[in-house]
């Protein structure tokens, strides 16, 4: 995958303790960002994903696929 291609990544967004929204990409361990609003967190995680993938490619490290399944579980 090239960083110039468009791909979908699942992102988890949760409220942080400091009032910011935290965005994390489970398929890219360590790829985390935040924002004051959900929209800002999404914009910031888009940039983080791009930079994360560029760094992996520069190191010659394979970029993990996003193979997660989402399932809601009633408890």
PyMOL Python script that loads the backbone (N, CA, C, O; Angstrom):
from pymol import cmd

cmd.read_pdbstr("""\
ATOM      1  N   UNK A   1       0.840  -1.179   0.000  1.00  0.00           N
ATOM      2  CA  UNK A   1       0.000   0.000   0.000  1.00  0.00           C
ATOM      3  C   UNK A   1       0.878   1.233   0.000  1.00  0.00           C
ATOM      4  O   UNK A   1       1.823   1.321   0.784  1.00  0.00           O
ATOM      5  N   UNK A   2       0.592   2.152  -0.836  1.00  0.00           N
ATOM      6  CA  UNK A   2       1.332   3.400  -0.898  1.00  0.00           C
ATOM      7  C   UNK A   2       0.596   4.478  -0.130  1.00  0.00           C
ATOM      8  O   UNK A   2      -0.635   4.496  -0.106  1.00  0.00           O
ATOM      9  N   UNK A   3       1.338   5.380   0.499  1.00  0.00           N
ATOM     10  CA  UNK A   3       0.717   6.445   1.286  1.00  0.00           C
ATOM     11  C   UNK A   3      -0.080   7.409   0.419  1.00  0.00           C
ATOM     12  O   UNK A   3      -0.852   8.213   0.940  1.00  0.00           O
ATOM     13  N   UNK A   4       0.099   7.338  -0.923  1.00  0.00           N
ATOM     14  CA  UNK A   4      -0.661   8.217  -1.805  1.00  0.00           C
ATOM     15  C   UNK A   4      -2.014   7.616  -2.162  1.00  0.00           C
ATOM     16  O   UNK A   4      -2.862   8.310  -2.722  1.00  0.00           O
ATOM     17  N   UNK A   5      -2.235   6.339  -1.850  1.00  0.00           N
ATOM     18  CA  UNK A   5      -3.507   5.686  -2.123  1.00  0.00           C
ATOM     19  C   UNK A   5      -4.485   5.969  -0.985  1.00  0.00           C
ATOM     20  O   UNK A   5      -4.081   6.189   0.156  1.00  0.00           O
ATOM     21  N   UNK A   6      -5.778   5.959  -1.314  1.00  0.00           N
ATOM     22  CA  UNK A   6      -6.800   6.118  -0.281  1.00  0.00           C
ATOM     23  C   UNK A   6      -7.228   4.743   0.208  1.00  0.00           C
ATOM     24  O   UNK A   6      -7.478   3.840  -0.592  1.00  0.00           O
ATOM     25  N   UNK A   7      -7.311   4.589   1.514  1.00  0.00           N
ATOM     26  CA  UNK A   7      -7.739   3.346   2.131  1.00  0.00           C
ATOM     27  C   UNK A   7      -8.597   3.672   3.333  1.00  0.00           C
ATOM     28  O   UNK A   7      -8.503   4.763   3.896  1.00  0.00           O
ATOM     29  N   UNK A   8      -9.424   2.740   3.720  1.00  0.00           N
ATOM     30  CA  UNK A   8     -10.244   2.909   4.908  1.00  0.00           C
ATOM     31  C   UNK A   8      -9.541   2.289   6.104  1.00  0.00           C
ATOM     32  O   UNK A   8      -8.956   1.211   6.000  1.00  0.00           O
ATOM     33  N   UNK A   9      -9.601   2.965   7.229  1.00  0.00           N
ATOM     34  CA  UNK A   9      -9.074   2.459   8.493  1.00  0.00           C
ATOM     35  C   UNK A   9     -10.141   2.649   9.546  1.00  0.00           C
ATOM     36  O   UNK A   9     -10.778   3.700   9.614  1.00  0.00           O
ATOM     37  N   UNK A  10     -10.335   1.640  10.363  1.00  0.00           N
ATOM     38  CA  UNK A  10     -11.254   1.774  11.482  1.00  0.00           C
ATOM     39  C   UNK A  10     -10.563   2.564  12.582  1.00  0.00           C
ATOM     40  O   UNK A  10      -9.405   2.317  12.919  1.00  0.00           O
ATOM     41  N   UNK A  11     -11.304   3.524  13.133  1.00  0.00           N
ATOM     42  CA  UNK A  11     -10.787   4.391  14.177  1.00  0.00           C
ATOM     43  C   UNK A  11     -11.731   4.314  15.369  1.00  0.00           C
ATOM     44  O   UNK A  11     -12.951   4.353  15.211  1.00  0.00           O
ATOM     45  N   UNK A  12     -11.160   4.204  16.557  1.00  0.00           N
ATOM     46  CA  UNK A  12     -11.949   4.213  17.782  1.00  0.00           C
ATOM     47  C   UNK A  12     -11.793   5.599  18.402  1.00  0.00           C
ATOM     48  O   UNK A  12     -10.677   6.073  18.613  1.00  0.00           O
ATOM     49  N   UNK A  13     -12.920   6.240  18.690  1.00  0.00           N
ATOM     50  CA  UNK A  13     -12.895   7.567  19.307  1.00  0.00           C
ATOM     51  C   UNK A  13     -13.599   7.476  20.651  1.00  0.00           C
ATOM     52  O   UNK A  13     -14.722   6.982  20.750  1.00  0.00           O
ATOM     53  N   UNK A  14     -12.923   7.959  21.679  1.00  0.00           N
ATOM     54  CA  UNK A  14     -13.486   7.916  23.029  1.00  0.00           C
ATOM     55  C   UNK A  14     -13.154   9.221  23.739  1.00  0.00           C
ATOM     56  O   UNK A  14     -12.125   9.839  23.465  1.00  0.00           O
ATOM     57  N   UNK A  15     -14.029   9.640  24.652  1.00  0.00           N
ATOM     58  CA  UNK A  15     -13.703  10.834  25.433  1.00  0.00           C
ATOM     59  C   UNK A  15     -12.540  10.547  26.375  1.00  0.00           C
ATOM     60  O   UNK A  15     -12.512   9.511  27.040  1.00  0.00           O
ATOM     61  N   UNK A  16     -11.588  11.462  26.430  1.00  0.00           N
ATOM     62  CA  UNK A  16     -10.451  11.313  27.326  1.00  0.00           C
ATOM     63  C   UNK A  16     -10.736  11.957  28.663  1.00  0.00           C
ATOM     64  O   UNK A  16     -11.715  12.687  28.818  1.00  0.00           O
ATOM     65  N   UNK A  17      -9.886  11.688  29.616  1.00  0.00           N
ATOM     66  CA  UNK A  17     -10.051  12.223  30.965  1.00  0.00           C
ATOM     67  C   UNK A  17      -9.928  13.742  31.006  1.00  0.00           C
ATOM     68  O   UNK A  17     -10.478  14.387  31.898  1.00  0.00           O
ATOM     69  N   UNK A  18      -9.206  14.314  30.042  1.00  0.00           N
ATOM     70  CA  UNK A  18      -8.962  15.753  30.035  1.00  0.00           C
ATOM     71  C   UNK A  18     -10.014  16.542  29.263  1.00  0.00           C
ATOM     72  O   UNK A  18      -9.864  17.747  29.062  1.00  0.00           O
ATOM     73  N   UNK A  19     -11.094  15.855  28.822  1.00  0.00           N
ATOM     74  CA  UNK A  19     -12.141  16.522  28.066  1.00  0.00           C
ATOM     75  C   UNK A  19     -11.924  16.493  26.562  1.00  0.00           C
ATOM     76  O   UNK A  19     -12.818  16.868  25.804  1.00  0.00           O
ATOM     77  N   UNK A  20     -10.762  16.058  26.122  1.00  0.00           N
ATOM     78  CA  UNK A  20     -10.486  15.914  24.699  1.00  0.00           C
ATOM     79  C   UNK A  20     -11.029  14.569  24.225  1.00  0.00           C
ATOM     80  O   UNK A  20     -11.337  13.694  25.034  1.00  0.00           O
ATOM     81  N   UNK A  21     -11.142  14.415  22.913  1.00  0.00           N
ATOM     82  CA  UNK A  21     -11.499  13.133  22.316  1.00  0.00           C
ATOM     83  C   UNK A  21     -10.212  12.457  21.853  1.00  0.00           C
ATOM     84  O   UNK A  21      -9.378  13.078  21.195  1.00  0.00           O
ATOM     85  N   UNK A  22     -10.061  11.188  22.201  1.00  0.00           N
ATOM     86  CA  UNK A  22      -8.884  10.410  21.838  1.00  0.00           C
ATOM     87  C   UNK A  22      -9.254   9.496  20.677  1.00  0.00           C
ATOM     88  O   UNK A  22     -10.270   8.803  20.730  1.00  0.00           O
ATOM     89  N   UNK A  23      -8.437   9.492  19.630  1.00  0.00           N
ATOM     90  CA  UNK A  23      -8.660   8.652  18.457  1.00  0.00           C
ATOM     91  C   UNK A  23      -7.498   7.678  18.324  1.00  0.00           C
ATOM     92  O   UNK A  23      -6.331   8.061  18.410  1.00  0.00           O
ATOM     93  N   UNK A  24      -7.842   6.415  18.113  1.00  0.00           N
ATOM     94  CA  UNK A  24      -6.839   5.353  18.024  1.00  0.00           C
ATOM     95  C   UNK A  24      -7.160   4.449  16.851  1.00  0.00           C
ATOM     96  O   UNK A  24      -8.328   4.210  16.542  1.00  0.00           O
ATOM     97  N   UNK A  25      -6.121   3.946  16.197  1.00  0.00           N
ATOM     98  CA  UNK A  25      -6.281   3.058  15.052  1.00  0.00           C
ATOM     99  C   UNK A  25      -5.797   1.671  15.465  1.00  0.00           C
ATOM    100  O   UNK A  25      -4.591   1.424  15.488  1.00  0.00           O
ATOM    101  N   UNK A  26      -6.719   0.758  15.793  1.00  0.00           N
ATOM    102  CA  UNK A  26      -6.307  -0.565  16.280  1.00  0.00           C
ATOM    103  C   UNK A  26      -5.412  -1.341  15.311  1.00  0.00           C
ATOM    104  O   UNK A  26      -4.564  -2.118  15.749  1.00  0.00           O
ATOM    105  N   UNK A  27      -5.587  -1.142  14.012  1.00  0.00           N
ATOM    106  CA  UNK A  27      -4.773  -1.890  13.048  1.00  0.00           C
ATOM    107  C   UNK A  27      -3.367  -1.316  12.901  1.00  0.00           C
ATOM    108  O   UNK A  27      -2.508  -1.926  12.264  1.00  0.00           O
ATOM    109  N   UNK A  28      -3.131  -0.137  13.493  1.00  0.00           N
ATOM    110  CA  UNK A  28      -1.802   0.479  13.486  1.00  0.00           C
ATOM    111  C   UNK A  28      -1.413   0.763  14.941  1.00  0.00           C
ATOM    112  O   UNK A  28      -1.515   1.903  15.394  1.00  0.00           O
ATOM    113  N   UNK A  29      -0.971  -0.254  15.671  1.00  0.00           N
ATOM    114  CA  UNK A  29      -0.650  -0.079  17.088  1.00  0.00           C
ATOM    115  C   UNK A  29       0.281   1.105  17.331  1.00  0.00           C
ATOM    116  O   UNK A  29       1.344   1.213  16.720  1.00  0.00           O
ATOM    117  N   UNK A  30      -0.135   1.983  18.226  1.00  0.00           N
ATOM    118  CA  UNK A  30       0.654   3.174  18.542  1.00  0.00           C
ATOM    119  C   UNK A  30       0.226   4.404  17.775  1.00  0.00           C
ATOM    120  O   UNK A  30       0.722   5.499  18.042  1.00  0.00           O
ATOM    121  N   UNK A  31      -0.682   4.252  16.830  1.00  0.00           N
ATOM    122  CA  UNK A  31      -1.176   5.388  16.049  1.00  0.00           C
ATOM    123  C   UNK A  31      -2.368   5.984  16.801  1.00  0.00           C
ATOM    124  O   UNK A  31      -3.492   5.490  16.707  1.00  0.00           O
ATOM    125  N   UNK A  32      -2.096   7.049  17.544  1.00  0.00           N
ATOM    126  CA  UNK A  32      -3.090   7.672  18.417  1.00  0.00           C
ATOM    127  C   UNK A  32      -3.002   9.188  18.252  1.00  0.00           C
ATOM    128  O   UNK A  32      -1.917   9.734  18.049  1.00  0.00           O
ATOM    129  N   UNK A  33      -4.140   9.858  18.340  1.00  0.00           N
ATOM    130  CA  UNK A  33      -4.174  11.310  18.320  1.00  0.00           C
ATOM    131  C   UNK A  33      -5.338  11.771  19.174  1.00  0.00           C
ATOM    132  O   UNK A  33      -6.027  10.953  19.785  1.00  0.00           O
ATOM    133  N   UNK A  34      -5.562  13.068  19.223  1.00  0.00           N
ATOM    134  CA  UNK A  34      -6.676  13.599  19.999  1.00  0.00           C
ATOM    135  C   UNK A  34      -7.108  14.936  19.429  1.00  0.00           C
ATOM    136  O   UNK A  34      -6.439  15.496  18.561  1.00  0.00           O
ATOM    137  N   UNK A  35      -8.227  15.444  19.920  1.00  0.00           N
ATOM    138  CA  UNK A  35      -8.724  16.746  19.513  1.00  0.00           C
ATOM    139  C   UNK A  35      -9.738  17.258  20.515  1.00  0.00           C
ATOM    140  O   UNK A  35     -10.304  16.487  21.290  1.00  0.00           O
ATOM    141  N   UNK A  36      -9.966  18.565  20.495  1.00  0.00           N
ATOM    142  CA  UNK A  36     -10.940  19.164  21.404  1.00  0.00           C
ATOM    143  C   UNK A  36     -12.361  18.725  21.082  1.00  0.00           C
ATOM    144  O   UNK A  36     -13.210  18.627  21.969  1.00  0.00           O
ATOM    145  N   UNK A  37     -12.610  18.459  19.790  1.00  0.00           N
ATOM    146  CA  UNK A  37     -13.917  17.996  19.323  1.00  0.00           C
ATOM    147  C   UNK A  37     -13.717  16.697  18.561  1.00  0.00           C
ATOM    148  O   UNK A  37     -12.592  16.332  18.218  1.00  0.00           O
ATOM    149  N   UNK A  38     -14.832  15.995  18.297  1.00  0.00           N
ATOM    150  CA  UNK A  38     -14.732  14.768  17.478  1.00  0.00           C
ATOM    151  C   UNK A  38     -14.158  15.094  16.102  1.00  0.00           C
ATOM    152  O   UNK A  38     -13.299  14.374  15.592  1.00  0.00           O
ATOM    153  N   UNK A  39     -14.639  16.184  15.506  1.00  0.00           N
ATOM    154  CA  UNK A  39     -14.164  16.560  14.171  1.00  0.00           C
ATOM    155  C   UNK A  39     -12.660  16.834  14.175  1.00  0.00           C
ATOM    156  O   UNK A  39     -11.953  16.431  13.252  1.00  0.00           O
ATOM    157  N   UNK A  40     -12.175  17.512  15.203  1.00  0.00           N
ATOM    158  CA  UNK A  40     -10.744  17.786  15.292  1.00  0.00           C
ATOM    159  C   UNK A  40      -9.962  16.499  15.512  1.00  0.00           C
ATOM    160  O   UNK A  40      -8.884  16.322  14.944  1.00  0.00           O
ATOM    161  N   UNK A  41     -10.496  15.600  16.331  1.00  0.00           N
ATOM    162  CA  UNK A  41      -9.825  14.317  16.555  1.00  0.00           C
ATOM    163  C   UNK A  41      -9.738  13.517  15.258  1.00  0.00           C
ATOM    164  O   UNK A  41      -8.718  12.883  14.988  1.00  0.00           O
ATOM    165  N   UNK A  42     -10.799  13.544  14.458  1.00  0.00           N
ATOM    166  CA  UNK A  42     -10.787  12.820  13.175  1.00  0.00           C
ATOM    167  C   UNK A  42      -9.777  13.438  12.222  1.00  0.00           C
ATOM    168  O   UNK A  42      -9.023  12.717  11.569  1.00  0.00           O
ATOM    169  N   UNK A  43      -9.751  14.759  12.133  1.00  0.00           N
ATOM    170  CA  UNK A  43      -8.772  15.424  11.261  1.00  0.00           C
ATOM    171  C   UNK A  43      -7.351  15.087  11.709  1.00  0.00           C
ATOM    172  O   UNK A  43      -6.479  14.821  10.882  1.00  0.00           O
ATOM    173  N   UNK A  44      -7.125  15.101  13.022  1.00  0.00           N
ATOM    174  CA  UNK A  44      -5.786  14.813  13.544  1.00  0.00           C
ATOM    175  C   UNK A  44      -5.388  13.362  13.329  1.00  0.00           C
ATOM    176  O   UNK A  44      -4.224  13.083  13.041  1.00  0.00           O
ATOM    177  N   UNK A  45      -6.336  12.423  13.463  1.00  0.00           N
ATOM    178  CA  UNK A  45      -5.981  11.016  13.275  1.00  0.00           C
ATOM    179  C   UNK A  45      -5.737  10.716  11.793  1.00  0.00           C
ATOM    180  O   UNK A  45      -4.923   9.852  11.465  1.00  0.00           O
ATOM    181  N   UNK A  46      -6.427  11.415  10.904  1.00  0.00           N
ATOM    182  CA  UNK A  46      -6.131  11.252   9.465  1.00  0.00           C
ATOM    183  C   UNK A  46      -4.671  11.586   9.185  1.00  0.00           C
ATOM    184  O   UNK A  46      -3.966  10.843   8.503  1.00  0.00           O
ATOM    185  N   UNK A  47      -4.239  12.713   9.724  1.00  0.00           N
ATOM    186  CA  UNK A  47      -2.842  13.120   9.533  1.00  0.00           C
ATOM    187  C   UNK A  47      -1.896  12.117  10.189  1.00  0.00           C
ATOM    188  O   UNK A  47      -0.866  11.767   9.612  1.00  0.00           O
ATOM    189  N   UNK A  48      -2.242  11.654  11.394  1.00  0.00           N
ATOM    190  CA  UNK A  48      -1.400  10.684  12.098  1.00  0.00           C
ATOM    191  C   UNK A  48      -1.283   9.382  11.305  1.00  0.00           C
ATOM    192  O   UNK A  48      -0.202   8.798  11.219  1.00  0.00           O
ATOM    193  N   UNK A  49      -2.398   8.929  10.728  1.00  0.00           N
ATOM    194  CA  UNK A  49      -2.373   7.697   9.919  1.00  0.00           C
ATOM    195  C   UNK A  49      -1.435   7.861   8.735  1.00  0.00           C
ATOM    196  O   UNK A  49      -0.616   6.986   8.457  1.00  0.00           O
ATOM    197  N   UNK A  50      -1.557   8.976   8.044  1.00  0.00           N
ATOM    198  CA  UNK A  50      -0.707   9.231   6.882  1.00  0.00           C
ATOM    199  C   UNK A  50       0.769   9.206   7.276  1.00  0.00           C
ATOM    200  O   UNK A  50       1.580   8.550   6.622  1.00  0.00           O
ATOM    201  N   UNK A  51       1.110   9.914   8.334  1.00  0.00           N
ATOM    202  CA  UNK A  51       2.507   9.965   8.782  1.00  0.00           C
ATOM    203  C   UNK A  51       2.993   8.607   9.282  1.00  0.00           C
ATOM    204  O   UNK A  51       4.138   8.226   9.039  1.00  0.00           O
ATOM    205  N   UNK A  52       2.126   7.880   9.978  1.00  0.00           N
ATOM    206  CA  UNK A  52       2.465   6.554  10.494  1.00  0.00           C
ATOM    207  C   UNK A  52       2.799   5.609   9.336  1.00  0.00           C
ATOM    208  O   UNK A  52       3.810   4.907   9.370  1.00  0.00           O
ATOM    209  N   UNK A  53       1.943   5.598   8.316  1.00  0.00           N
ATOM    210  CA  UNK A  53       2.160   4.727   7.161  1.00  0.00           C
ATOM    211  C   UNK A  53       3.413   5.139   6.399  1.00  0.00           C
ATOM    212  O   UNK A  53       4.182   4.280   5.965  1.00  0.00           O
ATOM    213  N   UNK A  54       3.629   6.441   6.231  1.00  0.00           N
ATOM    214  CA  UNK A  54       4.848   6.910   5.563  1.00  0.00           C
ATOM    215  C   UNK A  54       6.091   6.446   6.306  1.00  0.00           C
ATOM    216  O   UNK A  54       7.073   6.048   5.679  1.00  0.00           O
ATOM    217  N   UNK A  55       6.062   6.495   7.642  1.00  0.00           N
ATOM    218  CA  UNK A  55       7.210   6.048   8.439  1.00  0.00           C
ATOM    219  C   UNK A  55       7.450   4.549   8.275  1.00  0.00           C
ATOM    220  O   UNK A  55       8.593   4.112   8.140  1.00  0.00           O
ATOM    221  N   UNK A  56       6.372   3.764   8.287  1.00  0.00           N
ATOM    222  CA  UNK A  56       6.527   2.319   8.075  1.00  0.00           C
ATOM    223  C   UNK A  56       7.146   2.033   6.712  1.00  0.00           C
ATOM    224  O   UNK A  56       8.067   1.225   6.596  1.00  0.00           O
ATOM    225  N   UNK A  57       6.633   2.701   5.683  1.00  0.00           N
ATOM    226  CA  UNK A  57       7.151   2.487   4.323  1.00  0.00           C
ATOM    227  C   UNK A  57       8.616   2.902   4.213  1.00  0.00           C
ATOM    228  O   UNK A  57       9.403   2.223   3.554  1.00  0.00           O
ATOM    229  N   UNK A  58       8.988   4.016   4.853  1.00  0.00           N
ATOM    230  CA  UNK A  58      10.377   4.492   4.805  1.00  0.00           C
ATOM    231  C   UNK A  58      11.322   3.493   5.470  1.00  0.00           C
ATOM    232  O   UNK A  58      12.485   3.373   5.082  1.00  0.00           O
ATOM    233  N   UNK A  59      10.810   2.776   6.479  1.00  0.00           N
ATOM    234  CA  UNK A  59      11.615   1.762   7.172  1.00  0.00           C
ATOM    235  C   UNK A  59      11.600   0.424   6.455  1.00  0.00           C
ATOM    236  O   UNK A  59      12.330  -0.494   6.830  1.00  0.00           O
ATOM    237  N   UNK A  60      10.774   0.311   5.427  1.00  0.00           N
ATOM    238  CA  UNK A  60      10.641  -0.957   4.731  1.00  0.00           C
ATOM    239  C   UNK A  60       9.799  -1.961   5.500  1.00  0.00           C
ATOM    240  O   UNK A  60       9.862  -3.162   5.237  1.00  0.00           O
ATOM    241  N   UNK A  61       9.011  -1.471   6.448  1.00  0.00           N
ATOM    242  CA  UNK A  61       8.147  -2.324   7.269  1.00  0.00           C
ATOM    243  C   UNK A  61       6.791  -2.466   6.587  1.00  0.00           C
ATOM    244  O   UNK A  61       6.220  -1.465   6.156  1.00  0.00           O
ATOM    245  N   UNK A  62       6.262  -3.678   6.478  1.00  0.00           N
ATOM    246  CA  UNK A  62       4.947  -3.846   5.858  1.00  0.00           C
ATOM    247  C   UNK A  62       3.866  -3.088   6.641  1.00  0.00           C
ATOM    248  O   UNK A  62       3.888  -3.042   7.871  1.00  0.00           O
ATOM    249  N   UNK A  63       2.938  -2.506   5.912  1.00  0.00           N
ATOM    250  CA  UNK A  63       1.820  -1.788   6.525  1.00  0.00           C
ATOM    251  C   UNK A  63       0.722  -2.803   6.818  1.00  0.00           C
ATOM    252  O   UNK A  63       0.230  -3.458   5.900  1.00  0.00           O
ATOM    253  N   UNK A  64       0.330  -2.943   8.091  1.00  0.00           N
ATOM    254  CA  UNK A  64      -0.711  -3.915   8.429  1.00  0.00           C
ATOM    255  C   UNK A  64      -2.041  -3.582   7.752  1.00  0.00           C
ATOM    256  O   UNK A  64      -2.404  -2.415   7.604  1.00  0.00           O
ATOM    257  N   UNK A  65      -2.744  -4.612   7.352  1.00  0.00           N
ATOM    258  CA  UNK A  65      -4.083  -4.429   6.797  1.00  0.00           C
ATOM    259  C   UNK A  65      -5.054  -4.156   7.937  1.00  0.00           C
ATOM    260  O   UNK A  65      -4.792  -4.514   9.085  1.00  0.00           O
ATOM    261  N   UNK A  66      -6.155  -3.532   7.618  1.00  0.00           N
ATOM    262  CA  UNK A  66      -7.214  -3.303   8.604  1.00  0.00           C
ATOM    263  C   UNK A  66      -8.195  -4.454   8.463  1.00  0.00           C
ATOM    264  O   UNK A  66      -9.059  -4.443   7.586  1.00  0.00           O
ATOM    265  N   UNK A  67      -8.054  -5.450   9.335  1.00  0.00           N
ATOM    266  CA  UNK A  67      -8.863  -6.662   9.222  1.00  0.00           C
ATOM    267  C   UNK A  67      -9.795  -6.861  10.412  1.00  0.00           C
ATOM    268  O   UNK A  67     -10.296  -7.962  10.640  1.00  0.00           O
ATOM    269  N   UNK A  68     -10.020  -5.804  11.156  1.00  0.00           N
ATOM    270  CA  UNK A  68     -10.872  -5.918  12.341  1.00  0.00           C
ATOM    271  C   UNK A  68     -12.330  -6.110  11.967  1.00  0.00           C
ATOM    272  O   UNK A  68     -12.802  -5.610  10.946  1.00  0.00           O
ATOM    273  N   UNK A  69     -13.022  -6.839  12.806  1.00  0.00           N
ATOM    274  CA  UNK A  69     -14.471  -6.954  12.685  1.00  0.00           C
ATOM    275  C   UNK A  69     -15.081  -6.199  13.844  1.00  0.00           C
ATOM    276  O   UNK A  69     -14.525  -6.182  14.942  1.00  0.00           O
ATOM    277  N   UNK A  70     -16.205  -5.583  13.610  1.00  0.00           N
ATOM    278  CA  UNK A  70     -16.894  -4.854  14.667  1.00  0.00           C
ATOM    279  C   UNK A  70     -18.154  -5.591  15.032  1.00  0.00           C
ATOM    280  O   UNK A  70     -18.952  -5.956  14.169  1.00  0.00           O
ATOM    281  N   UNK A  71     -18.325  -5.803  16.308  1.00  0.00           N
ATOM    282  CA  UNK A  71     -19.509  -6.522  16.792  1.00  0.00           C
ATOM    283  C   UNK A  71     -19.931  -5.910  18.099  1.00  0.00           C
ATOM    284  O   UNK A  71     -19.115  -5.778  19.012  1.00  0.00           O
ATOM    285  N   UNK A  72     -21.194  -5.532  18.212  1.00  0.00           N
ATOM    286  CA  UNK A  72     -21.747  -5.082  19.481  1.00  0.00           C
ATOM    287  C   UNK A  72     -22.216  -6.303  20.257  1.00  0.00           C
ATOM    288  O   UNK A  72     -22.843  -7.202  19.696  1.00  0.00           O
ATOM    289  N   UNK A  73     -21.913  -6.330  21.538  1.00  0.00           N
ATOM    290  CA  UNK A  73     -22.271  -7.453  22.379  1.00  0.00           C
ATOM    291  C   UNK A  73     -23.165  -6.940  23.503  1.00  0.00           C
ATOM    292  O   UNK A  73     -22.811  -5.983  24.192  1.00  0.00           O
ATOM    293  N   UNK A  74     -24.317  -7.570  23.689  1.00  0.00           N
ATOM    294  CA  UNK A  74     -25.207  -7.215  24.772  1.00  0.00           C
ATOM    295  C   UNK A  74     -24.730  -7.903  26.035  1.00  0.00           C
ATOM    296  O   UNK A  74     -24.491  -9.110  26.033  1.00  0.00           O
ATOM    297  N   UNK A  75     -24.591  -7.154  27.107  1.00  0.00           N
ATOM    298  CA  UNK A  75     -24.119  -7.710  28.375  1.00  0.00           C
ATOM    299  C   UNK A  75     -25.193  -7.545  29.428  1.00  0.00           C
ATOM    300  O   UNK A  75     -25.000  -7.948  30.575  1.00  0.00           O
TER     301      UNK A  75
END
""", "prot")
cmd.dss("prot")
cmd.show_as("cartoon", "prot")
cmd.util.cbc("prot")
cmd.orient("prot")
